[in-house]
Amino acid sequence: MRVVSFDVETFCHLDSISNEAFDYLKSRNRAGEGENMALALNPYISHVISASLFYINEGVCEVFYITDRTCNIQRGQINMVYTDVERSFHVVYNPICLDDVLLSIKEGEKELLERLWNSLKDVDLLVTYNGEGFDMPFLKIRTMIHHIKEQSFFKFFPYPSPKNRSINHIDLMRFLSQDGKSGFYSLWFVCKAFNIGLSKEPMKGSEVERAFLEGRYDEVAVYNAKDALATGLLYERVGYYLSNDIKDWDRVLEVLGRYSGLSSMVERLVEKKVMEKSHASELIDYLKSLRRKASIPPPEDSIATDAQKDLIVRELEVIERYQELRREVLIYLCRLFGVDKLLCTLYAE
């Protein structure tokens, strides 16, 4: 399974905002945030200026970022970023060079997002820090504004889905919070607690806007890459404790291979009373959304039923005709019940 940690940096060109839009957004900013910072976090008027993907298993980080023609970094150039724990990683920089950055930022952003989505095609699990709260919603809106149509989009934004969350995305900030809803800590505070010593000096998040305006595009890219690297290193430390993490996919396939199909597996889970009513409701919603996403017609069944098990089996019988969707359902089942619990139940005589 290909696991990638992900982070974006954003920027708002204040001079490009109409007075009407500015006044409207200012009236909505009731939390007392700095105006510029709040605007930079708004996906309707701001832009993705850098996006980093750290391929955790390969130890390689890929950065797409907007810059000008004076950029000294060539596309695909490999640099090194070192940590305090004597590990090094290849960082591949992919600059998107523009003649006039502020004037052409929207065109540059579109190219950045197109290349980013192309890289996400082969990613099975995306790991973020505050991705649910910021990176992913921002990426979703900017992708739709640019009318970019990539099939991998639905892997990470499977709307409608249970709780509107993707099984292909893990937000470490929520996992490491006190209750999953509040008590959030900054990435660098948490990394320090886990003795992950990747230094981000001399830039801070609040300084990205100024650095970009001053033409220090490479510094923004390096800052962005280190965020993705830190998130990936944190995932390495806590991944064992994530019930959503499928660590032994070969074992999963071996055990599931004993069953004639997905529907027979579900019947086993019902028989052993592992599948509770809440599980069944989430699974029904997920299967319906997956079927609609793949443009698969609904089950042809003249017999109406309200039994959850029957609804699940009927949906699975339709989906199972499409081999490429089988793996998605298996991953979902592993994360819904937990890998160990699922395998013990299915393997037991």
C-alpha positions as CSV (number, residue, x, y, z in Angstrom):
1,M,0.0,0.0,0.0
2,R,1.4,3.4,-1.0
3,V,1.3,5.8,1.9
4,V,2.0,9.5,1.3
5,S,2.0,12.5,3.7
6,F,0.7,15.7,2.2
7,D,0.8,19.5,2.9
8,V,0.0,22.7,1.1
9,E,0.9,26.3,1.4
10,T,-1.6,29.0,0.3
11,F,-1.6,32.7,-0.6
12,C,-4.2,35.4,-1.1
13,H,-3.4,38.3,-3.5
14,L,-5.3,41.1,-1.6
15,D,-5.1,43.5,-4.6
16,S,-7.1,41.1,-6.7
17,I,-10.1,41.1,-4.3
18,S,-13.0,43.4,-5.1
19,N,-14.1,45.8,-2.4
20,E,-17.5,44.1,-2.3
21,A,-15.9,40.7,-1.7
22,F,-13.5,42.1,0.9
23,D,-16.3,43.7,2.9
24,Y,-18.4,40.6,2.8
25,L,-15.5,38.3,4.0
26,K,-14.5,40.9,6.6
27,S,-18.0,40.8,8.0
28,R,-17.8,37.0,8.3
29,N,-14.5,37.1,10.2
30,R,-15.9,37.0,13.7
31,A,-13.2,35.0,15.3
32,G,-10.8,37.9,15.6
33,E,-8.2,36.5,13.3
34,G,-5.8,38.8,11.4
35,E,-7.5,39.8,8.2
36,N,-4.6,38.7,5.9
37,M,-4.3,35.4,7.6
38,A,-8.0,34.7,7.5
39,L,-8.1,35.6,3.8
40,A,-5.1,33.3,3.0
41,L,-7.1,30.4,4.4
42,N,-10.2,31.1,2.3
43,P,-10.3,28.7,-0.7
44,Y,-12.6,31.0,-2.7
45,I,-10.1,33.8,-3.0
46,S,-6.8,32.2,-2.2
47,H,-4.5,29.9,-4.2
48,V,-2.3,26.9,-3.6
49,I,1.2,28.1,-4.2
50,S,3.1,24.9,-3.0
51,A,2.1,21.3,-2.5
52,S,4.4,18.5,-1.1
53,L,4.0,14.8,-1.2
54,F,6.3,12.6,0.9
55,Y,6.3,9.0,-0.2
56,I,7.0,7.5,3.2
57,N,8.0,4.0,2.1
58,E,10.3,5.3,-0.6
59,G,11.8,8.1,1.5
60,V,11.3,10.6,-1.4
61,C,9.5,14.0,-1.2
62,E,8.0,15.7,-4.3
63,V,7.3,19.4,-4.3
64,F,5.2,21.4,-6.8
65,Y,5.5,25.1,-6.3
66,I,5.0,28.4,-8.1
67,T,8.0,30.6,-8.8
68,D,9.3,33.1,-11.4
69,R,11.7,32.8,-14.3
70,T,14.7,33.6,-12.1
71,C,14.4,30.3,-10.4
72,N,17.7,28.4,-10.2
73,I,16.1,25.1,-9.5
74,Q,15.5,22.9,-12.5
75,R,12.4,20.7,-12.8
76,G,13.1,17.3,-11.2
77,Q,16.2,18.6,-9.4
78,I,17.0,16.5,-6.3
79,N,18.2,18.2,-3.1
80,M,18.7,16.8,0.3
81,V,16.9,17.6,3.6
82,Y,18.5,16.3,6.7
83,T,17.0,15.6,10.1
84,D,18.6,15.7,13.5
85,V,18.3,12.0,13.8
86,E,20.8,11.4,11.0
87,R,18.4,10.5,8.3
88,S,18.3,12.1,4.9
89,F,15.6,12.2,2.2
90,H,15.6,13.0,-1.4
91,V,13.4,16.1,-2.2
92,V,12.5,16.5,-5.8
93,Y,11.6,20.1,-6.7
94,N,9.2,20.8,-9.5
95,P,9.0,24.5,-10.1
96,I,6.2,26.1,-12.1
97,C,7.9,29.1,-13.6
98,L,5.8,32.2,-14.4
99,D,6.8,35.5,-16.1
100,D,4.6,37.5,-13.7
101,V,3.7,35.5,-10.6
102,L,1.0,37.7,-9.2
103,L,-0.6,38.3,-12.6
104,S,-0.5,34.7,-13.7
105,I,-1.0,33.0,-10.3
106,K,-4.3,31.4,-11.2
107,E,-2.9,29.8,-14.4
108,G,0.2,28.6,-12.4
109,E,-2.1,27.1,-9.7
110,K,-4.1,25.2,-12.2
111,E,-0.9,23.6,-13.6
112,L,0.2,22.8,-10.1
113,L,-3.1,21.1,-9.2
114,E,-3.2,19.1,-12.4
115,R,0.3,17.7,-11.7
116,L,-0.6,17.1,-8.1
117,W,-3.7,15.1,-9.0
118,N,-1.6,13.1,-11.5
119,S,0.8,12.1,-8.7
120,L,-2.1,11.2,-6.4
121,K,-3.4,8.6,-8.9
122,D,-1.3,5.8,-7.4
123,V,-1.6,6.8,-3.7
124,D,-3.6,4.5,-1.5
125,L,-3.5,6.4,1.8
126,L,-3.0,10.2,2.3
127,V,-1.7,11.3,5.7
128,T,-2.1,14.9,6.8
129,Y,-1.9,17.1,9.9
130,N,-5.1,19.1,10.1
131,G,-6.0,17.9,6.6
132,E,-9.7,17.5,7.5
133,G,-9.8,21.0,8.8
134,F,-7.8,22.8,6.1
135,D,-5.7,21.1,3.4
136,M,-8.3,18.8,2.0
137,P,-11.3,21.2,1.9
138,F,-9.1,23.9,0.4
139,L,-7.8,21.4,-2.2
140,K,-11.3,20.3,-3.0
141,I,-12.6,23.9,-3.7
142,R,-9.6,25.0,-5.7
143,T,-9.8,21.8,-7.8
144,M,-13.5,22.4,-8.6
145,I,-12.9,26.1,-9.3
146,H,-10.3,25.1,-12.0
147,H,-12.7,22.5,-13.3
148,I,-10.1,19.8,-13.0
149,K,-11.6,16.4,-13.6
150,E,-9.4,13.6,-12.2
151,Q,-10.8,10.2,-11.2
152,S,-8.5,10.1,-8.2
153,F,-10.5,13.1,-6.8
154,F,-13.3,10.7,-5.7
155,K,-10.8,8.6,-3.8
156,F,-10.2,11.4,-1.3
157,F,-13.6,13.2,-1.6
158,P,-16.2,10.4,-1.7
159,Y,-19.2,12.6,-1.2
160,P,-21.8,11.5,-0.1
161,S,-20.1,9.2,2.4
162,P,-20.4,8.3,6.1
163,K,-19.5,11.5,8.0
164,N,-18.2,12.9,4.6
165,R,-14.8,11.4,5.3
166,S,-12.6,9.4,3.0
167,I,-11.2,6.0,4.1
168,N,-8.1,6.9,2.0
169,H,-7.2,9.8,4.3
170,I,-5.9,10.0,7.9
171,D,-5.7,13.3,9.8
172,L,-3.0,12.9,12.5
173,M,-4.0,16.1,14.2
174,R,-7.4,14.6,15.1
175,F,-5.9,11.3,16.0
176,L,-3.4,12.9,18.4
177,S,-5.8,15.4,19.9
178,Q,-7.3,14.9,23.4
179,D,-10.8,13.8,22.2
180,G,-10.7,14.0,18.3
181,K,-12.7,17.2,18.4
182,S,-10.7,19.7,20.4
183,G,-7.4,20.0,22.2
184,F,-5.4,20.3,19.0
185,Y,-1.7,21.0,19.0
186,S,0.7,22.3,16.4
187,L,2.6,19.8,14.2
188,W,5.9,21.1,15.5
189,F,4.9,20.9,19.2
190,V,3.8,17.3,18.7
191,C,6.9,16.4,16.7
192,K,9.1,17.7,19.5
193,A,7.2,15.6,22.0
194,F,7.9,12.5,19.8
195,N,11.6,13.6,19.4
196,I,11.2,14.2,15.7
197,G,13.9,16.9,15.1
198,L,13.2,18.2,11.7
199,S,14.0,21.9,11.9
200,K,11.8,24.4,10.1
201,E,13.8,27.6,10.8
202,P,13.9,30.4,9.8
203,M,10.3,30.6,8.4
204,K,7.0,30.3,10.3
205,G,3.6,29.8,8.8
206,S,2.6,33.4,9.3
207,E,5.6,34.5,7.3
208,V,4.7,32.5,4.1
209,E,2.7,35.4,2.6
210,R,5.6,37.9,3.1
211,A,8.1,35.5,1.7
212,F,6.0,34.9,-1.4
213,L,5.5,38.6,-2.0
214,E,9.2,39.2,-1.7
215,G,9.9,36.5,-4.3
216,R,11.4,34.0,-1.8
217,Y,9.6,31.2,-3.6
218,D,12.3,28.5,-2.9
219,E,12.1,29.2,0.8
220,V,8.3,28.6,0.7
221,A,8.9,25.3,-1.1
222,V,11.5,24.1,1.4
223,Y,9.2,25.1,4.3
224,N,6.3,23.2,2.6
225,A,8.5,20.1,2.1
226,K,9.6,20.0,5.7
227,D,5.9,20.0,6.8
228,A,5.2,17.0,4.6
229,L,8.4,15.3,5.9
230,A,7.5,16.0,9.5
231,T,4.0,14.6,9.0
232,G,5.4,11.4,7.4
233,L,7.9,10.9,10.2
234,L,5.2,11.4,12.7
235,Y,3.1,8.8,10.9
236,E,6.0,6.3,11.1
237,R,6.0,6.8,14.9
238,V,2.3,6.4,15.6
239,G,1.2,4.3,12.6
240,Y,1.2,1.1,14.8
241,Y,-1.5,2.6,16.9
242,L,-3.8,3.6,14.0
243,S,-6.6,1.0,13.7
244,N,-7.2,2.5,10.2
245,D,-3.7,1.4,9.0
246,I,-3.6,-1.8,7.1
247,K,-0.1,-3.1,7.8
248,D,-0.3,-6.6,6.4
249,W,-2.2,-6.5,3.2
250,D,-1.0,-9.9,2.0
251,R,-2.5,-11.5,5.1
252,V,-5.7,-9.7,4.5
253,L,-6.0,-11.1,1.0
254,E,-5.0,-14.6,2.1
255,V,-7.8,-14.8,4.7
256,L,-10.4,-13.1,2.6
257,G,-9.5,-15.5,-0.2
258,R,-11.3,-18.2,1.7
259,Y,-14.6,-16.6,0.9
260,S,-16.4,-16.8,-2.4
261,G,-17.2,-13.1,-2.4
262,L,-17.7,-10.0,-0.4
263,S,-21.3,-10.8,0.4
264,S,-20.3,-14.1,2.0
265,M,-17.8,-12.2,4.2
266,V,-20.5,-9.9,5.3
267,E,-22.8,-12.8,6.1
268,R,-20.1,-14.2,8.3
269,L,-19.7,-10.9,10.2
270,V,-23.4,-10.8,10.8
271,E,-23.5,-14.4,11.9
272,K,-20.7,-13.8,14.4
273,K,-22.5,-10.6,15.6
274,V,-19.5,-8.5,14.8
275,M,-21.5,-6.2,12.6
276,E,-23.5,-3.9,14.7
277,K,-26.4,-1.7,13.5
278,S,-24.2,1.4,13.2
279,H,-21.6,-0.5,11.2
280,A,-24.3,-1.7,8.8
281,S,-25.7,1.8,8.3
282,E,-22.3,3.2,7.5
283,L,-21.5,0.3,5.1
284,I,-24.8,0.7,3.3
285,D,-24.2,4.5,2.8
286,Y,-20.6,3.8,1.6
287,L,-21.6,1.1,-0.9
288,K,-24.3,3.3,-2.4
289,S,-22.0,6.2,-2.7
290,L,-19.3,4.0,-4.3
291,R,-21.8,2.6,-6.8
292,R,-23.0,6.1,-7.7
293,K,-19.5,7.3,-8.1
294,A,-18.7,4.5,-10.5
295,S,-22.0,5.1,-12.4
296,I,-23.2,1.6,-11.6
297,P,-26.9,1.0,-11.9
298,P,-28.7,0.0,-8.6
299,P,-29.6,-3.6,-7.9
300,E,-32.4,-5.1,-9.9
301,D,-34.6,-6.5,-7.2
302,S,-38.4,-6.5,-7.2
303,I,-38.5,-7.5,-3.6
304,A,-38.4,-4.6,-1.2
305,T,-36.7,-5.1,2.1
306,D,-35.6,-3.0,5.0
307,A,-33.2,-5.6,6.4
308,Q,-29.8,-4.1,6.6
309,K,-28.1,-7.4,5.8
310,D,-30.2,-7.9,2.7
311,L,-29.5,-4.3,1.5
312,I,-25.7,-4.8,2.0
313,V,-25.7,-8.1,0.2
314,R,-27.6,-6.7,-2.8
315,E,-25.3,-3.7,-3.1
316,L,-22.2,-6.0,-2.9
317,E,-23.5,-8.4,-5.5
318,V,-23.7,-5.5,-8.0
319,I,-20.3,-3.9,-7.0
320,E,-18.5,-7.2,-7.1
321,R,-18.9,-7.5,-10.8
322,Y,-16.3,-4.7,-11.0
323,Q,-12.9,-6.0,-10.0
324,E,-11.3,-2.6,-9.6
325,L,-13.9,-1.7,-6.8
326,R,-13.3,-4.9,-4.8
327,R,-10.1,-3.7,-3.2
328,E,-11.8,-0.4,-2.2
329,V,-14.5,-2.3,-0.4
330,L,-11.9,-4.6,1.3
331,I,-10.0,-1.6,2.6
332,Y,-13.2,0.0,3.9
333,L,-14.1,-3.2,5.8
334,C,-10.7,-3.3,7.4
335,R,-11.0,0.2,8.6
336,L,-14.6,-0.1,9.7
337,F,-14.0,-3.1,12.0
338,G,-10.2,-2.9,12.5
339,V,-7.9,-5.3,10.7
340,D,-7.2,-7.7,13.6
341,K,-10.9,-8.0,14.6
342,L,-12.0,-8.5,11.0
343,L,-9.4,-11.2,10.3
344,C,-9.9,-13.1,13.6
345,T,-13.6,-13.2,12.9
346,L,-13.3,-14.4,9.3
347,Y,-10.5,-16.8,10.0
348,A,-12.1,-18.6,13.0
349,E,-13.8,-21.9,12.3
